[in-house]
Amino acid sequence: MIAGKGILIGKVIRADLHSAQVRLVSDSLSRVEATLLNQDQTIGVVEGGFGISLQMKFVPRSEIIRVNQHIITSGRERLIPRGLLLGTVTTVENEAYQGFQRVTLSPSVDLAKLSYVSVILSE
């Protein structure tokens, strides 16, 4: 599901004839393959479950990541096209004892105030 001009807000996890159940990107069970819009187009997984924030995991420590960079869908996940906006980097933790960096991002929309959304249908 998308809001505005291409902002991913969730995935339909079950659909019936007249309704659908959606898992928002902020849900603790949500996982979305993502790309950081930096020079290397860093790939990772954006997860929910962190209050109003999201986290991008599995980002190698060697990648250069800056606050305010955008994170989009990677296009590597079935039925989710590349380029849907997920959020903006708010903090980066790159600890020497960790295998990966921890990137926190702010969703591009206030998920509590959604009025209209669109659904991408597969053929």
Long-range contacts (C-beta under 8 A, 24 or more apart in sequence): 1-117, 1-118, 1-119, 1-120, 2-84, 2-117, 2-118, 2-119, 2-120, 3-109, 3-114, 3-116, 3-117, 3-118, 4-108, 4-109, 6-83, 6-84, 6-85, 7-84, 7-85, 7-86, 7-108, 7-109, 8-32, 8-73, 8-80, 8-84, 8-85, 8-86, 9-107, 9-109, 9-111, 9-114, 9-117, 11-80, 12-119, 20-119, 24-48, 24-111, 25-54, 25-86, 25-107, 25-111, 26-50, 26-52, 26-54, 26-107, 26-111, 32-73, 32-77, 32-80, 32-86, 33-73, 33-74, 33-76, 33-77, 33-80, 34-71, 34-72, 34-73, 34-74, 34-86, 35-71, 35-72, 35-73, 35-74, 35-75, 35-82, 36-63, 36-65, 36-69, 36-70, 36-71, 36-89, 36-103, 37-69, 37-70, 37-71, 37-72, 38-63, 38-64, 38-65, 38-66, 38-69, 39-64, 40-64, 43-74, 43-76, 44-103, 46-71, 46-86, 46-87, 46-105, 50-104, 52-106, 52-107, 52-111, 53-90, 53-104, 53-105, 53-106, 53-107, 54-86, 54-87, 54-104, 54-105, 54-106, 54-107, 55-102, 55-103, 55-104, 55-105, 56-89, 56-103, 56-104, 56-105, 57-100, 57-102, 57-103, 58-100, 59-100, 59-101, 59-102, 59-103, 60-100, 60-101, 61-94, 61-98, 61-99, 61-100, 61-101, 63-101, 65-89, 65-92, 65-101, 65-103, 66-92, 67-91, 67-92, 71-103, 71-105, 79-120, 79-122, 80-120, 81-120
